Each structure stands twice: as C-alpha cells, then as structure tokens.
C-alpha cells in the first residue's frame, strides 16, 4: 500500500462516517411516527394504558381503580416553580412535571430570555415526567388523580438553598398522600418524596412508580445524527439504549437494582434515579403509536393501619454536564455518548476542559490549543509519514516515466517500481502506521466535540458566536477545503487517473459536508490541516533540497 492509497483510504473512512450519519438521519426520518397533534388548551391525551403494566410481579403491587381506557385527561391547575436554573410547571392532575425550561440555556443566543424547553405538554413538544403510587388492595393516587396545593407560585428566594413544593391528596378510604418536590439552588436534580399515611382500618401494600413519557420528534438535522430516545443503566448491561423502534416492537420488562431510566436528546436529558440499593421493575410502553413510556416501579411495602410510609426518588432535568452527572448516579455521565471510542474521547474532553478552566476561557481557543497538543504528541509519527510522502514525491517523475515505458504491462511496471523503491531506500508502507494510529483519535475528537453541551452556543471570535452551529458565512468550510487542496499539492501526484480524479473531488465533497457541520468541529479540522501543511512543507523542502549544492 503506497501513501497515496493510504490517504485515499483515510478519506474514504471519514467519508463513510459522514455517509453513516446521513443514513442514520434518513432512517430516523423515514421511521419516525407522525408528529404529535397539538391539543387545544394545552391538554394532553392520557389513559389507563399509560400506567405501569397491571400484571403483578413478585414483591410489586398492581394498580386498581384507575380510569377506563380511552379517557381524556386534561390539564387541571398549574403550579409554577422558579429556581435559579429551572422554570417549572407542575399540574395538579397527577402532580406531573409538565414543563421544565432551562433558564441558563436559551433557545437561541439572539433571544437570551427564552429558555430551552426540555419538558413540555403542548404543541409539538410532548415530554413529561410522571409518578404515583400503586396498590392492589386500595385506591392510591396515580398521575390521573387530582392533588391540591396551598399556593400556585413558588420561587427560590435569595439566600434560600432549597425550595419545597407540597401537593396533597385525600382518599375516601382514610388514606392521605403528600407528594413533595424539593428543588435545590445551583442544581438540576430534584428530590421527590411520597409521604403515605394510612388512617383507615385495613392494611395494604403500596409501591411507587416513576416514568418518562414523550413523543418521537424525528431527526432534527439533515447532516448530523444524534440519538433521541430511551436509555437504562444496570450493573450487568451498563449503558443500554432502548430506542423508540425497540419500544414499539417489544415491551421492556426487567428487574434491576440501582440503575436509572432516562430519555435523552442532543445535549440534554431527563432521568429518574431510584434510591441507592432499591430493586425496581423497569418497563416500557407505547400509547397511540407515538407516545413512548420508559419507567420503573419499586417494591411493594406493607402499610398497617395508623402507620406511615415514605417513597423517595430523584429526577434530573438538565444538560449533559459530565462532571455533574457522574456525581449523581453511577454511569449517568455515559449519556454523553461517545460510542465505541469513549476510552479516547473522555480523556480528550478532560484535557479540553482543563485548558478552558486553567489557560483560556474560550472554547474556540481551547479547541485550537488541544489540536496543537494532539499534533505535538503525533509529531514524530506524522514526520515518518510525511518523509515517506516527500520521498515518493521526489521520485514521482521517474515513476511516471516507468509507467509510460511499460504501458499496459502492469506486472513489469510493478517489478521496476519496487526495484526503484529498493534502490532509493524508500518504504512504500512507511506512512501507513502513523496515519492508521491517528485516525481513531481524530474520530474520537469529532464525537467529543459533537456531543459536548459545553460547545452549545459557545462564542469564539467575530461572527462565530455558536461553536455548535454551522458557520453562517461558510468561511471555515472554505478554508478547510482550501487546506485540503494545498495538502494535495504537497503530496506525490497519483499515477492512476481514477485516483487523480477522486483526489480532485475530495476537497469539494468535504467542503459541502463541512458547510453544515458545527463550526467547532470545522475549526478543529482547519487548525489540524494548517499544522499538517506546515510540518509537511518543511519536511518536503528538506528532503527535496538534500544533496543539492
């Protein structure tokens, strides 16, 4: 394999990555169910079918006395909760978390006062967090029942570290339940507690369920595929995607101790996290073809007459900040999905964050410094590759003469070419290993920059105000294409006319692809190409001038 073929292989590999992303986007768009229909008044359709499976499981109670299938559940009264990071709306119907807006993450930099809506139950966005209690012997409140609250508005005031929102339900059977949300300053993690009191004459068993219910939004980008769907974690399977197609094909039913269940999307997630050491039944369901449910149901606890019982859990609603997520639950940081190259991408992210925190507080310059560091690590390997290319370039005219001399006699041409390599002490495989070693690192960096929420709306310089979106004036993609052309000029010209045509087309193809890529990714490629050009030019000039008087 000569260096030109290897470069073609590398370009082909990266092109395959891009095509795979396009295929993923096409498949997601093709298989996506119809978009949810907006319900007037912001109401949502709900039924007993969106409760956990009524089939009993060992140690877990089953629901009774729930509304009939097909019943329409509308909004009741809204309770607004405002913290330093969250704008929340809780519906007294079920005590559901119906709306969650992230005030620190605007929808668009041009509208900083419009927070990103992670949860919502109106228009095209249906993504809600639900919870309740189940019992086989008595009526307990699920997310179809009405709670009451002493206030309609709650705010985390200055100097206040936490905010408690209490909802109450009273049953006719002497059962009382308080559903309590606790919000914390500087945190996207919310504590949930069900306080159950049995004032009746009968003993019963009760269990808590928590679920996330959302619609499939379909693929959001034509050029970049990012996963939207369910994820569960267990010590056995670790990070496991439960996508919408899988939920449609088969219901999830698994017993997991610890773990968590989440609905994730690009940059953000919502996740139910049980109490440490608690065994839960994890389940999924599909309602009306395009409402997907992923949740967990805890073990049943006996509640004697006059006794009380508490059920606790936590809900995370926020950005995929790795350092925060790993402190909340084991494996939660894996929702920042770097795929099979996580082992490389995570150290790269750590280094990028270190540069940002300790050297320069600008993600664009941090990317440039990281690229320089990576280039320095691979300097000697790159030097080997560029030396091989320079030597090949030096003998290119002689190889062209050989090709003309032997015409269609490919076997003779190969023999003479190998003889020339031996005479000139050129190893045609000399550039293979360096490039092959670097490809996984480059791809890992690509995924790291694509998945990191830190890049979202991060400004760089001048017109580049969002490193997670495309360059609005296409300057970086054009620079990237120009750098590819310059690199080609430094490489030996292909003897094969088909290879020559492919090499001429690659800068155009890559420029078109990169025109729609996040500018942070394109910035990395431009800097890497410029550094490669500088190193290759110096090495090429040195070798070409060797032996000259």
N, C-alpha and C positions, 0 to 999 in steps of 0.2 A: 504494500500500500504506500503510494507516494504522498507527499504533504498536500498536494492539490486535491487528491481524492479524500484525504482526511478532512480537509476544510469543507469539502462538499458534504461529507458525512456529518460533520458538526452542524452545518447549516440545515441539512436535511432533518437532523434530530430536533433542532429548535423549531423548524417549520412544522414537524409532526406534532410538537407540543401545542403550537398555535391551532393547528387543524383539530387536534383533540378537544381543545377548549371550544372551538366553533361547533364541533359535533355535539359536545355536551350542551351548549346553549340551544342548538337546534332541537335536540331530543327533549330538553326541558320544555321548550315552547310547543313542540309537537304533542307531548303527552300531558301538558297542563290541562286540568279541568277548566270549565268555563269560569270566568271571573265572577266573584260574588256579586249578587244584585243588591244595590243599596236599599235598605228598608226605611220607609218614611218614618220620620220622627226618631231616627237613630235606634229603633228597636231591632232585636235580633231573634231569629227563629231558634227555638230550643224545644227539646222533648225529653222524655224519659230515656230515649236511646242514647243521650249524651252523658248518662250516668255510668259509673263502672259496671261491668258485667254483673248481672244478678246471680250468676251461678256461684254457689258457695265454694270457698276454698278453705283448706284447713286453717283454723285459727282466725278466720276473717269473716265478719258478718256480712249479710246481704241486705240490700235495701227493701223496704216495704212502704206502701202508702205513697208512692211517688205519682206525679201527674201522668195521665194517659199519653200514649204515643201520639205525636202529631199536634199536641197542644202548643199554641203560640205563646211564648213568654216575652213580654215587652219590658221596657225599662220601667223601673219604679222611680224612686227618688235618688238623685245623685249627691254624693258626699265628696267635696273637693278637699284634697290634701296637698299642701305645698311645702316642700323642703328646699334646702339649698341646691339640690341636684334633680329633684323629681317634681313633676306636676301630675298628680294622680286624681282619677275619678273612680270612686267605689260606688257600685249600685247597691241599694238596699235589697234588691232582688238577689238573694243568694250571697250577698256580701262579696260579689265578684269584683276583681280588679279589672275594670273595663277599659280604662285609658291610662297610659303611662307615657308621659313626654319627658325627654331628657334635656333639661334646660342648658346644660353645658355643651350640647351637641346640636347646633342649629341645622335645619334642613339644608340651608344654603348660606355661604358666607355673606351673600348680599342681603340676607334677611336674618340677622343675628338674634332677633327677638322671637323667631318662630322655631320652637324646639322640635327636635326629631320625635315623631310618634312611634314608639316601639309597640305599645299595645293600643288597640282601638276596636270599636264595635260598630262603626258606621261607614258608609261609602264603600270603597273597595278594600278597606283595611278591616279585616276581622281577625283579631289575635287577642285572646283574653286569658286570664288566669282565674281558675275556679277551684273551690274547695268546699268540703262539707263533711257531715257525719252520717254514718250508715248503721242500721241495726235491723236484725231480723225479727225482733220482738216488739219494737215500739217505733213511733214516728220521731225522727230526728231531722234537723234542718239540713237540706242539701241546697244546691245552687238554684233551686226553683222556689225557695221559700223566702218570705219577706222578713227582714230584720228591721229594727228601729235604732235610731241614733239620737243622742241628746243635742247634736249640732250638725249643721250642714257644711261647715267650713272649718278646716284645721290648718294651722300654719306653724312651722318650726321657727320660733322667735329667736332673736339674737340672744346669745348666752345659753340657749337651750340645746342640749346634746341629743335628746331623743323626744319623739312625739308619739303618743299612744292614741289610737282611734279604736273605740269600743262600740261594737254592734251587738244588739241583744235580740234574742228570740225566746218566746214563751210558748210551750206546748200545752195542750189540753190534758195531757197525762201527767202533769206535775213535773215535767222536765224543763229545765232552763239552760240555755246555752248563750254564752258570750263569745263572740268572735272578735279577737283583738289583733290589730296590726300595730307593730312598733317600728317606726322609721327612725333612722339614725343620721346624725349630721355627717356629711362627707362620705356617705355610703349608699350604694345601690342595693344593698342587702336588706331585706325586710323580714322581720320576725312575725310569724303567725302563731297564734295560740287559741285553741278552742277550750273554753272552760265549761265543763258539763256538770250540772248538779241534778241529782235525782231526788225530787221531793215527793215522788209517788210511792206506792206501796209495793211495787214489783221490781225485781231485779232484772237487768237486761245487759246485753253485751253491745259495745259500740266500737266502731273503728273510724279512722279519719281517711279521707281520700283527697288528693290534690291532682289537678290536671290542667294541661295547657290545650287550648282549642283554637285552631287557626285555619285559614284558608290557604291554598297554594297560590302565591302571587304570580307564578310562572317565571320564566327567565327575565331578569331585569336589564341585561346588557347583551347586545349582539356580539360583542367581541371578547368579553371576559366572563367565564363561567365560574360562579361561586355557589356553594351549596346552601340551599334553604330547605330546612326540614327538621326532623326529629333526631335526637341523639340520646342514648342512655349510657351509663357507666356502671360497670361491675368489676370486682376484683378479678373475675375469671376472663371476661371478654374485653375489659378496659373500654376504650372509646369505640362505640358502635353506632353507626348511622342507621336510623330507621326512617327511610325516606317515604315520601307520600305514596309512591307506587307500591312499596312494600306494605304500607298500612292498608292500602286498597286490596291487595292480594290476600293478606292473612293478618289476623289479629295477633298482636303481641300478648303473650301470657307467660311471665317468667317471675320466679321468686329470687329476689336479690336483697342481700344485707348490705346496708350503707348504699353507696351509689348515688345517682341523681338522674333526673329526666329533664331534657331541655328541648326547646325549639330555637334553632339558631338561624341566623342570616348573616349576610356580609357585614362585618364589624360589630354586630350586636347579638344579644341572646336573652332569653328568659328561661329560668331553670328552677325547678322545685328540688330542694335539698332536704332529705329527712334527717332526723336526729341520729347522731352517730351510734352505730350498733343496732339500729332498728331494722327488722326484716320487713320488706314490703313486697306486695304483688304488683309488678309493673304490667301495664296494659295499654292497648291502643284500640282505636275505633275510627270509623268513618261515618259521617252523618250527611245525608243529602248529596252525596257524591263529591263534595268539595269542602267539607269541614272535617278536619283531621284532629283527632284527640290522642294525646300521649300523657299518661299519668301513672300514679302509684297509689296503692291502697295499703294502709297499715294493718297491723294485727288487731284483733278484737280484744278489748279489755272489759272485764265484768264490772258493772256499777251497781252496787247494792242500794236498797232504799236508804235515803238520808246521806248517801256518800257522794263524793265529787271525783271527777277525773279530768286530767288535762291532756291535751294532744298538741304537740308542738311541731313546727316545721319552719323552713326558711325559703324565701323566694328572692332570687336575684333577677333584677331587670336593669340591664345596662350594657355598656360597651365591653368588648373583649380585651380587657386590660390584664395581661398575663400575670403580672406581679400580684395583682389583687385577687385574681381568680384562684391561684394556687394556694392562697391562704384560707380560702373559704371552704373548699372541698377537694379531696384527692382527685386529680385528673380533670378538674374543671377548666384548667388552663389549656387543655387539649382541644377545646372548642375553637381556639385559634389553630386552624387546621393546615399544617404544612405538608400533610401527606407522608409519603414514604421517606422524604428527606428531612423529617423533623430533627433527626440527630445532628444534621448540619445547620438547619435553619435556626434552631433555638440559640446556639452559640453566636451565630451571626446577629440575631436580634439583640442578644445581651450586649455584644460589642457596640452595635449601633446605638443602643440606649445609653451605654456608658459614655460614648462620645458626646451624645446630646446633653447628658446631665453634667458632665465634667469638663468639656472642652468648648463646645459651641452650641448654644440653644437655638439651633435652626436645623430642621430635619433635612433640608436640601444640602446644606454644607456637611452635615453628618454623613449623608449618603456618599458625598464626594470623598470625604476622609476615609470612610470604610472601604470604598473602592480602591483608593490608593494603598491602604494597608493590605488588602487581599492581593493586589498586584505585586506588592513587595514580597509577600510570602511566596508567590509563584514566580518570582523574578527569574531564578535560575532555571526552572523548568521551561518557562517561556523562552529564555535565552537559547536553550537547546533546540527548541522548535524553530525559532527564527534563524538560527545559524544554519539549520538544515534547509530552510526555505531560501536563504541567501545563497548557499552553495548551489542549490538547484537552479536558482535564477541566473547564477554566473555561467552555468553550462547550458542554459536554455537554447542559445543559438546553435550550439553543437548538436543538441538533441534534435532540433528542427532539421538540421542538415541530414542527420541519420534517417529521420522519418522520410525525407524527400528521396534519399538514396535508395532505401529499401522498399518504398512504396507500400504495396499490399502484403508484403512478406512479413507478417506480424511476428512470427517466431524468430526470424533473423534480426529484426529490429529489437526485440526484447533481449536477445543474446548480446548484441552490440551495446545496448543501453546499460546492461548490467556490467559489461566489461568496462565501460566508461566510469560507472559508479565506483568500481573497484580500483581503477587507476587513479581517480581523483580522491579516493578515500571518503566517499560520500555514502552515508547510510540512509537509504530512502525511507526507512522506518524511524529515523531519528526524531521526527516531530510528532509521532503518534502518541506515545505515552503522556507527554506533557499536556496535550490537548484533552485526551481522554480523562486524565485525572482532574482537570479543571471543570469539565462540563457539569458534574453533579453539584459542585459548589456554586456555579453560575445559576443553575436551575433552582437550587435551594434559596439563593438570594432573591431570585424572581418571585418565588412563592412567599418569602418572608415579607417583601415589600408590598405584595398584593394583599396579604391577609392582615397586616398590622393596622389597627384602628388609629394608631398614632399618626399615620400618613393622611388620614381623612381631614380635609380642609386645612392641612398644614401649609403655610406660605413659605415660599423660597425667596425669590427676588423678582423685581419688576412685575411683569404680567403673570408670573407663575404664583398664583395665590392659593392653589389647592393641588398638592402633590398626588392626591388620589384620583384626580380627574385628568382628562386629556389636555394637552397644550392647546389653548384656544386659537393660537395663531400658527400652530404646527411648526414652530421654529425648531424645537428639539428633534422631532422626527426627521426633518430635512437635514439637520446636522448629522444625525445618526446615519442616514442614507449616504451623505457625502463622505463620512468617515469610512463607510464600507467600501466606497469606490476607491478612496486613497489606499486602503489596505490592499485592495486587489492590484493596484499599480505596483505595490512593493513586492507582491508575490510573483513567482515564475508564471509566465503565460501558459495556459493549458495547450497541450498539443492536440487534444481531441476537440474538434469543432463543436460537438454537442456540449461538452463540458464548458467550453468558452461561452456559449450562448446562455447556459444555465447561470454561470457566474455573472454575466452581464445583467441578467434578470433579477438576481437575488436582491441587490440594493433597492430596486423598485418595489419588489414584493414586500420586503421588510419595512420599507418606509410607509407603505399603505397600512400594514398591520399596526405598526407602532404609532401611526397617526391617531389611533383610537385607544391606545394604552394609557394608563395613568402616567402622568408626567414624571413621577418619582422613579418609575421603572425605566423610562426612556432616558432620564438623567443618568442613571447608573450605566446604561449601555453606551451613551455618548462618552462619558468620562473613561470608561474601560477601553473603548476604541481609541480615544485620543492617546491614552497612555501606551496602548499596544503599538500604535503608529510610531510614537516617539522611540520606543525601545527597538522596534523592528528597523526603523530608518537608520539608527545609529549602528546596529549590528550589520545591516546590509552594506552600508557605506564602508565599514571597517573591512569586511571580507572582500568587497569588490576592489578596494584600494590596496589590499595585501599584495605584496610583490611588485608594486609599481615603484619606479624610481622617484 
